[in-house]
Structure formats: C-alpha cells, structure tokens
Amino acid sequence: MRYVSTRGKVDSMPFKDAVMMGLANDGGLLLPEFFPVFSLGEIKDLAKLSYTDLAFKIMSLYCEGLPRQQLKEIIDRSYRTFSHPEITPIVKKDELFILELFHGPTLAFKDLALQFLGNLFEDLVKERRAKMNILGATSGDTGSAAIYGLKNKNGINIFILHPKGKVSPIQKLQMTTVTDPNVFNLAIRGTFDDGQSIVKQVFNDLEFKARHSLASINSINWARLLAQTVYYFYAWGKVYHETSAEEVCFSVPTGNFGDIFAGYIAKQMGLPICQLVIATNENNILTRFVLQGDYSLDTVRETYSPSMDIQVASNFERYLYFVYDQNPEKVRNAMDQLKEKQSISFNPKEIEKISQDFTSVSVNQDETLATIRTFYQKTGYILDPHTAVGIKAGQAAVPQDVPLICLATAHPAKFSQAVNLAIGKDPEKPPCLQGIEKKEERCVEIDAQTEAIKAFVSEHAL
Ligand SMILES: *Cc1c(COP(=O)(O)O)cnc(C)c1O
C-alpha cells in the first residue's frame, strides 16, 4: 500500500515516509492509493475481536513496511494508557448509542490517535537514529493529547500553538502543566485558524522543514485518521450484537473534518453506514457545504464547543479529492479558488454526490445547552458540549428506526463551565484532573506570526 498526495505533485511513498512527511511536500494531504474493502461476513467476524486486535487487523492493511510484531506492540503500548478495559465502550441512553471516546489520558478522542502516533514516532526516530521536532496547532484537545503522547520521548521536541484565551481552563492546564523539557507550549495572540495556517506555512517551507526534521501531529497526518477508523468498526460490532441491525448511522461533532473523514473511510471499507451526520456548532461552513454546496469562509465564532470553532477544516481537502473523482488537478484548482475568493462553489452533480456521502446539521448555542439539560434530566448522563452538538444533530437528521451511534468526543469535566450553565452543577472530576490547578505551569505568549514561530522553533529545536 503506497500513499499519494491530493495535489498529485509528489511521488507515491510507503507508509513510514507518509507518516514522517505529515503535510505532503506539494502542499496537499496524503492518502492511501485505495481503500481495502471487507465483505459483510468479514465485518461480522471483526466484530468479535477486542479493540486492540481489531485495531491490528485494520491498521496492518495500511502499514506495509512496518513489521507486524512491531505494529502490534505499538498498538498495545498505545491503548494500555486507557482507563477503560474496552478502550471505547458504548453506553445506551434514551434509545441512543453513545460511543465514549474519552477514556484516554487527556479525556478526549484525540488520545486514540495521538497515543498511537506518539509511539510510532518514537520507534521511527529510534530506527532512523534521527531527531524530530514536532510542530502542531490545537483548538484545545489535540495539544494535550499530543503532549501526553510525546512528553519525555527521546530525540523528540514538541511545540504546540494554542489560541490564547480561547481554550477551556482545563484544556489549557492539561497542556501547560506538562513541564518536561521537550515540551513547548506557545499561546498565540490569535485564533485556531491562525495557528493552523501558520503551521501549514512553516511546513510549506521545505528547507526549514528538512533542516529541523519537522513532523506533524495534526490530523493532516494520515496515521491519525487510520487509528480513528478503528472505533467505527468497533462501535458497529457492539451495536450489531445488541440489535442485529446491519445498518447504523453515526453522528460526529466536527471541526477539522478529521473524525468524520475516518468514518467516511470506514464506509469506503465496506462498513454498512446508512448516514454520516456532520454535526457543527455555529461555525457552520461544513453544514452549508453539505446542504447548499456553499463552502465560503466566515469569521470564527466562539462557542461552548471550542474544539470545533474552526472555519478552515484542514482535512476537507482529503474529501475534495473524492468529490473530484481523485483528480489532483481539480483539487489544486479548488484550493487556488479558495485562497483567492475565500470560497469554493460546487455544481449540482457534485452537490448530489456530497449529499449521498453526508448529511449535516448545525446546532446553535442555546440548543447545545438545552440538549445537555434535557439529556441530563431524562437519563442522569452528563454530556460535554461537543457531544451535545452531535446528539442534537443526530436526532434531527436520522430516522427513528435506525440505530444511531453518537460519538462522545470529550469528557464533560473538560468543559465544566458550559455544563454548569446547562445543569447548574459541575461534572465530577476524574482522578487525572484533580489538583491540576495547583501544578506548576510553563507557557510562552507569542504573536500569531509565522516568522515569530519559526524563530522560536529554530532557537529551541533539537
Ligand atoms: C477535535 C475535537 C472535535 C472535532 O474533531 P475533528 O476531527 O477536528 O473534526 C470534536 N470534539 C472534541 C471534543 C474535539 O476535541
């Protein structure tokens, strides 16, 4: 299995090189040449496996060049840090299946991918006797998950940009209280989109990228999506055992189009998904895209679900590649159009295709709090605001007679302010958050400018 760029201007490459490259050197995103397809019978067999065995079965299809034993060992190491024996358990509440993705060390679904990527990077650096400097931008959860995946690893420094004052207090503390010498937290005076755009610009400076052996932990890295594909299969299996339903729907709180794209991959691999719901908050560019073919950038609004306060969804380009029948020239034109006009328009045939792949609902601020409140009153279960967006959207979009699986992307204690507004009390803090306010912090405030970030990285790089 080799990897190609959505912009078609780099030679195809094996898995390890794709992981190291992160953003493709032509500015595009890397994708496998094809998606292997399972039959329904095979999928039912996969449903009998444990999470880590399932992860091995799926991921080994894409990791050619990585010895099987090593892949198995990396997977085991990565999911051992989870506090639940099932890794991603499903709970049933109010006729919904909630896929809890927050049992990792930083309490959000990003841990599923970043524990894996961190261990993979560690092995690759050791094997190549190399060093690595990781640069990433976060809207809150990627940063802490990456830091926990990489702190204290030999030969690796990690630099994380977060938008100053725009992440929740707990999200910030989860990053800044990790004071290992290889971890650098940068609070930028700007938005997440600024951070993401800076990171892309730095990666597009190929000389700088090579000089510092820069690597990416953002969802532009293929390995993250691969790791996330696993839990769609896992969830399907659990629901199949319980209901015998062969078709399910998923609702996915979406910001950067990473998690939902992992669902798209699962569907391409044969998983019977009748609807993939893109759930957005008031930053609804993806909803406008799906419903009207209108992909035009707006300004970012701050919401109760800050990890989704994004306009420029970096993984969107991966999906565009399929909208354009895997034609890199069309992708390049579209991305040029986006740069020039701040928007991409789609013709009726393309809109028709998009609507077969996804549906989408945007959920406003009041609806988010109301969903947390009514769900709590009905079931006693506390939703985090991102999960609430997914549940509200899923209920609006999916017919009642099909099992609906809602991805619970974060533990409510990460967003206790919003939860408190909704139900008048704080969610209980899991052990890993207790006393976090009292820990020492380390963080540097910096302008949201590419040159300032480059200077900082140069100075502190390995
Ligand atoms: C990152 C994140 C999302 C959005 O996921 P994408 O892959 O960026 O679409 C949703 N909820 C939470 C809690 C997150 O951390």
The ligand as an SDF file (V2000), in Angstrom:
LIG
                    3D

 15 15  0  0  0  0  0  0  0  0999 V2000
  -11.1420   17.8620   17.9460 C   0  0  0  0  0  0  0  0  0  0  0  0
  -12.4740   17.7270   18.5450 C   0  0  0  0  0  0  0  0  0  0  0  0
  -13.6350   17.6740   17.7600 C   0  0  0  0  0  0  0  0  0  0  0  0
  -13.5920   17.8390   16.2680 C   0  0  0  0  0  0  0  0  0  0  0  0
  -12.9180   16.7820   15.6250 O   0  0  0  0  0  0  0  0  0  0  0  0
  -12.3440   16.9800   14.1570 P   0  0  0  0  0  0  0  0  0  0  0  0
  -11.5970   15.7390   13.8710 O   0  0  0  0  0  0  0  0  0  0  0  0
  -11.4560   18.1950   14.2380 O   0  0  0  0  0  0  0  0  0  0  0  0
  -13.4950   17.2030   13.2730 O   0  0  0  0  0  0  0  0  0  0  0  0
  -14.8400   17.4640   18.3910 C   0  0  0  0  0  0  0  0  0  0  0  0
  -14.9260   17.3350   19.7360 N   0  0  0  0  0  0  0  0  0  0  0  0
  -13.8370   17.3990   20.5200 C   0  0  0  0  0  0  0  0  0  0  0  0
  -14.0080   17.2670   21.9840 C   0  0  0  0  0  0  0  0  0  0  0  0
  -12.5800   17.5880   19.9550 C   0  0  0  0  0  0  0  0  0  0  0  0
  -11.5000   17.6360   20.7460 O   0  0  0  0  0  0  0  0  0  0  0  0
  1  2  1  0
  2  3  1  0
  2 14  2  0
  3  4  1  0
  3 10  2  0
  4  5  1  0
  5  6  1  0
  6  7  2  0
  6  8  1  0
  6  9  1  0
 10 11  1  0
 11 12  2  0
 12 13  1  0
 12 14  1  0
 14 15  1  0
M  END
$$$$
